[in-house]
Amino acid sequence: MVMRKAFVVVFALFFLASSVYAADVAGVTMPDTMKAGDTDLVFNGGGKRTKFMMKVYAVGLYLKQKSSDADAIMNADEPMAIRLQITSGLVTPDKMKSAIDEGFENATGGNVAPIQAKVDAFTAIFKDLSNGTVYNFIYVPGKGVEVYKGDNLSSVIQGLDFKKALFGIWLGKKPAQNDLKALMLGK
C-alpha cells in the first residue's frame, strides 16, 4: 500500500512538472508563458513556416487567455505577443524583409501606405539575422509593439493600426500560411 501511494505521488509530481515545460513547435522550444508589461500571457498555439518544403521559422502566439477567433485577436487592444525563431541558415535579411513586406501588404489589403514608416522601422530589425535568432513582438496597449531581438529591446512601434497589421501577417484573411494560422489559433 505504501508503495502504491509513493507511485501515485511520484506520478502526480511528474505530471505537474511536465506541465510547466515549454511547448515544442517544430523542434523549437517555446515558453508556456510570456509577459507583456505586467500581464501574464499564455501560449495559444504555434507552428512552423515553410517555404519550398524548408522550415524557415517557428512562431508562437501568446494571449491573456486562449482564443481561436483570429479577428478578435487582431482587433483587440490588449496585451499579446508573437515569438518567432529563425530555423534555417538559408534565411537572409533581404529574404526576411521581403517576406515581411509581403505579409504587411496582404494584412492591409494592399493599403500599407498609412503605416509604411512603421513597417520600415520594424523590418530594420532583420538586418542581422541568423539561424537560431529569436524575436519577440510584444504588444502593450498605450505603448505599442515592443520589438525584441533575443533579450534586447530593439524598438517600440506605436499604434494599434500597426499591431493589427503585424498580427494580420499570420492571422489575417490572407495569412503567410493557412495551416500555420490554424496552429497559432490552437486548432
TORKOL-4160 file (C-alpha; in steps of 0.2 Angstrom, whole numbers, padded with zeros to 4 digits, m for minus):
187
<pt num="1" X="0000" Y="0000" Z="0000"/>
<pt num="2" X="0014" Y="0012" Z="0004"/>
<pt num="3" X="0022" Y="0008" Z="m0012"/>
<pt num="4" X="0006" Y="0012" Z="m0022"/>
<pt num="5" X="0005" Y="0029" Z="m0013"/>
<pt num="6" X="0023" Y="0033" Z="m0017"/>
<pt num="7" X="0020" Y="0028" Z="m0035"/>
<pt num="8" X="0004" Y="0040" Z="m0036"/>
<pt num="9" X="0014" Y="0054" Z="m0028"/>
<pt num="10" X="0029" Y="0052" Z="m0040"/>
<pt num="11" X="0017" Y="0051" Z="m0055"/>
<pt num="12" X="0007" Y="0067" Z="m0049"/>
<pt num="13" X="0024" Y="0076" Z="m0047"/>
<pt num="14" X="0030" Y="0071" Z="m0064"/>
<pt num="15" X="0013" Y="0076" Z="m0072"/>
<pt num="16" X="0014" Y="0093" Z="m0063"/>
<pt num="17" X="0032" Y="0096" Z="m0068"/>
<pt num="18" X="0029" Y="0091" Z="m0086"/>
<pt num="19" X="0015" Y="0104" Z="m0087"/>
<pt num="20" X="0027" Y="0118" Z="m0084"/>
<pt num="21" X="0039" Y="0113" Z="m0098"/>
<pt num="22" X="0038" Y="0124" Z="m0114"/>
<pt num="23" X="0029" Y="0119" Z="m0129"/>
<pt num="24" X="0039" Y="0111" Z="m0144"/>
<pt num="25" X="0035" Y="0119" Z="m0160"/>
<pt num="26" X="0043" Y="0111" Z="m0175"/>
<pt num="27" X="0058" Y="0107" Z="m0164"/>
<pt num="28" X="0059" Y="0124" Z="m0156"/>
<pt num="29" X="0056" Y="0126" Z="m0138"/>
<pt num="30" X="0043" Y="0140" Z="m0135"/>
<pt num="31" X="0040" Y="0145" Z="m0117"/>
<pt num="32" X="0022" Y="0141" Z="m0110"/>
<pt num="33" X="0021" Y="0159" Z="m0104"/>
<pt num="34" X="0027" Y="0177" Z="m0108"/>
<pt num="35" X="0025" Y="0194" Z="m0101"/>
<pt num="36" X="0018" Y="0209" Z="m0109"/>
<pt num="37" X="0021" Y="0223" Z="m0097"/>
<pt num="38" X="0013" Y="0217" Z="m0081"/>
<pt num="39" X="0002" Y="0205" Z="m0089"/>
<pt num="40" X="0005" Y="0186" Z="m0090"/>
<pt num="41" X="0002" Y="0178" Z="m0107"/>
<pt num="42" X="m0001" Y="0160" Z="m0111"/>
<pt num="43" X="0005" Y="0150" Z="m0126"/>
<pt num="44" X="m0011" Y="0149" Z="m0138"/>
<pt num="45" X="m0003" Y="0139" Z="m0152"/>
<pt num="46" X="0011" Y="0139" Z="m0164"/>
<pt num="47" X="0019" Y="0130" Z="m0179"/>
<pt num="48" X="0032" Y="0131" Z="m0192"/>
<pt num="49" X="0033" Y="0142" Z="m0208"/>
<pt num="50" X="0039" Y="0133" Z="m0223"/>
<pt num="51" X="0044" Y="0139" Z="m0240"/>
<pt num="52" X="0048" Y="0126" Z="m0254"/>
<pt num="53" X="0047" Y="0112" Z="m0241"/>
<pt num="54" X="0060" Y="0120" Z="m0230"/>
<pt num="55" X="0057" Y="0126" Z="m0212"/>
<pt num="56" X="0060" Y="0144" Z="m0212"/>
<pt num="57" X="0055" Y="0149" Z="m0194"/>
<pt num="58" X="0044" Y="0143" Z="m0179"/>
<pt num="59" X="0031" Y="0155" Z="m0172"/>
<pt num="60" X="0020" Y="0156" Z="m0157"/>
<pt num="61" X="0006" Y="0166" Z="m0152"/>
<pt num="62" X="0003" Y="0172" Z="m0134"/>
<pt num="63" X="m0013" Y="0179" Z="m0127"/>
<pt num="64" X="m0021" Y="0183" Z="m0110"/>
<pt num="65" X="m0032" Y="0169" Z="m0112"/>
<pt num="66" X="m0033" Y="0156" Z="m0126"/>
<pt num="67" X="m0044" Y="0160" Z="m0141"/>
<pt num="68" X="m0047" Y="0154" Z="m0159"/>
<pt num="69" X="m0055" Y="0170" Z="m0165"/>
<pt num="70" X="m0042" Y="0177" Z="m0177"/>
<pt num="71" X="m0052" Y="0193" Z="m0180"/>
<pt num="72" X="m0055" Y="0196" Z="m0161"/>
<pt num="73" X="m0036" Y="0194" Z="m0158"/>
<pt num="74" X="m0031" Y="0205" Z="m0172"/>
<pt num="75" X="m0043" Y="0219" Z="m0167"/>
<pt num="76" X="m0041" Y="0218" Z="m0148"/>
<pt num="77" X="m0032" Y="0232" Z="m0139"/>
<pt num="78" X="m0025" Y="0221" Z="m0126"/>
<pt num="79" X="m0008" Y="0213" Z="m0121"/>
<pt num="80" X="m0002" Y="0199" Z="m0133"/>
<pt num="81" X="0014" Y="0193" Z="m0141"/>
<pt num="82" X="0021" Y="0184" Z="m0155"/>
<pt num="83" X="0038" Y="0174" Z="m0154"/>
<pt num="84" X="0047" Y="0170" Z="m0169"/>
<pt num="85" X="0063" Y="0160" Z="m0171"/>
<pt num="86" X="0073" Y="0158" Z="m0187"/>
<pt num="87" X="0076" Y="0139" Z="m0191"/>
<pt num="88" X="0086" Y="0140" Z="m0207"/>
<pt num="89" X="0103" Y="0146" Z="m0211"/>
<pt num="90" X="0096" Y="0150" Z="m0229"/>
<pt num="91" X="0085" Y="0164" Z="m0222"/>
<pt num="92" X="0094" Y="0181" Z="m0227"/>
<pt num="93" X="0090" Y="0198" Z="m0221"/>
<pt num="94" X="0084" Y="0203" Z="m0238"/>
<pt num="95" X="0073" Y="0187" Z="m0240"/>
<pt num="96" X="0065" Y="0190" Z="m0222"/>
<pt num="97" X="0062" Y="0209" Z="m0226"/>
<pt num="98" X="0054" Y="0204" Z="m0242"/>
<pt num="99" X="0043" Y="0191" Z="m0234"/>
<pt num="100" X="0038" Y="0203" Z="m0220"/>
<pt num="101" X="0034" Y="0217" Z="m0233"/>
<pt num="102" X="0023" Y="0205" Z="m0242"/>
<pt num="103" X="0014" Y="0200" Z="m0226"/>
<pt num="104" X="0010" Y="0218" Z="m0222"/>
<pt num="105" X="0004" Y="0220" Z="m0240"/>
<pt num="106" X="m0008" Y="0205" Z="m0238"/>
<pt num="107" X="m0013" Y="0210" Z="m0220"/>
<pt num="108" X="m0018" Y="0228" Z="m0225"/>
<pt num="109" X="m0027" Y="0223" Z="m0241"/>
<pt num="110" X="m0013" Y="0232" Z="m0251"/>
<pt num="111" X="m0015" Y="0248" Z="m0241"/>
<pt num="112" X="0001" Y="0249" Z="m0232"/>
<pt num="113" X="0005" Y="0267" Z="m0235"/>
<pt num="114" X="m0003" Y="0274" Z="m0219"/>
<pt num="115" X="0009" Y="0263" Z="m0209"/>
<pt num="116" X="0024" Y="0262" Z="m0221"/>
<pt num="117" X="0036" Y="0272" Z="m0209"/>
<pt num="118" X="0032" Y="0260" Z="m0195"/>
<pt num="119" X="0034" Y="0244" Z="m0206"/>
<pt num="120" X="0051" Y="0251" Z="m0212"/>
<pt num="121" X="0056" Y="0253" Z="m0194"/>
<pt num="122" X="0050" Y="0236" Z="m0190"/>
<pt num="123" X="0059" Y="0227" Z="m0204"/>
<pt num="124" X="0075" Y="0235" Z="m0200"/>
<pt num="125" X="0077" Y="0223" Z="m0185"/>
<pt num="126" X="0080" Y="0209" Z="m0198"/>
<pt num="127" X="0096" Y="0216" Z="m0204"/>
<pt num="128" X="0107" Y="0204" Z="m0194"/>
<pt num="129" X="0098" Y="0188" Z="m0193"/>
<pt num="130" X="0105" Y="0170" Z="m0192"/>
<pt num="131" X="0099" Y="0153" Z="m0189"/>
<pt num="132" X="0093" Y="0152" Z="m0171"/>
<pt num="133" X="0089" Y="0171" Z="m0169"/>
<pt num="134" X="0074" Y="0174" Z="m0158"/>
<pt num="135" X="0062" Y="0189" Z="m0160"/>
<pt num="136" X="0048" Y="0194" Z="m0148"/>
<pt num="137" X="0035" Y="0206" Z="m0154"/>
<pt num="138" X="0025" Y="0211" Z="m0138"/>
<pt num="139" X="0010" Y="0222" Z="m0139"/>
<pt num="140" X="0007" Y="0233" Z="m0124"/>
<pt num="141" X="m0009" Y="0244" Z="m0125"/>
<pt num="142" X="m0005" Y="0263" Z="m0124"/>
<pt num="143" X="0013" Y="0259" Z="m0128"/>
<pt num="144" X="0014" Y="0249" Z="m0144"/>
<pt num="145" X="0023" Y="0234" Z="m0150"/>
<pt num="146" X="0040" Y="0231" Z="m0141"/>
<pt num="147" X="0052" Y="0223" Z="m0153"/>
<pt num="148" X="0065" Y="0212" Z="m0145"/>
<pt num="149" X="0079" Y="0203" Z="m0154"/>
<pt num="150" X="0085" Y="0190" Z="m0141"/>
<pt num="151" X="0083" Y="0198" Z="m0124"/>
<pt num="152" X="0087" Y="0216" Z="m0131"/>
<pt num="153" X="0073" Y="0228" Z="m0134"/>
<pt num="154" X="0077" Y="0235" Z="m0152"/>
<pt num="155" X="0062" Y="0247" Z="m0154"/>
<pt num="156" X="0044" Y="0251" Z="m0149"/>
<pt num="157" X="0032" Y="0254" Z="m0163"/>
<pt num="158" X="0017" Y="0264" Z="m0158"/>
<pt num="159" X="m0001" Y="0262" Z="m0164"/>
<pt num="160" X="m0015" Y="0249" Z="m0164"/>
<pt num="161" X="m0015" Y="0250" Z="m0183"/>
<pt num="162" X="0002" Y="0243" Z="m0184"/>
<pt num="163" X="m0001" Y="0230" Z="m0171"/>
<pt num="164" X="m0017" Y="0224" Z="m0181"/>
<pt num="165" X="m0007" Y="0223" Z="m0197"/>
<pt num="166" X="0008" Y="0214" Z="m0189"/>
<pt num="167" X="m0003" Y="0201" Z="m0181"/>
<pt num="168" X="m0013" Y="0200" Z="m0198"/>
<pt num="169" X="0003" Y="0194" Z="m0206"/>
<pt num="170" X="m0001" Y="0177" Z="m0198"/>
<pt num="171" X="m0019" Y="0178" Z="m0193"/>
<pt num="172" X="m0027" Y="0189" Z="m0207"/>
<pt num="173" X="m0038" Y="0184" Z="m0221"/>
<pt num="174" X="m0023" Y="0181" Z="m0232"/>
<pt num="175" X="m0010" Y="0174" Z="m0219"/>
<pt num="176" X="0008" Y="0169" Z="m0223"/>
<pt num="177" X="0002" Y="0151" Z="m0222"/>
<pt num="178" X="m0016" Y="0144" Z="m0219"/>
<pt num="179" X="m0011" Y="0129" Z="m0209"/>
<pt num="180" X="0001" Y="0140" Z="m0198"/>
<pt num="181" X="m0013" Y="0151" Z="m0194"/>
<pt num="182" X="m0024" Y="0137" Z="m0188"/>
<pt num="183" X="m0010" Y="0130" Z="m0177"/>
<pt num="184" X="m0007" Y="0148" Z="m0170"/>
<pt num="185" X="m0026" Y="0148" Z="m0166"/>
<pt num="186" X="m0024" Y="0132" Z="m0157"/>
<pt num="187" X="m0034" Y="0122" Z="m0170"/>
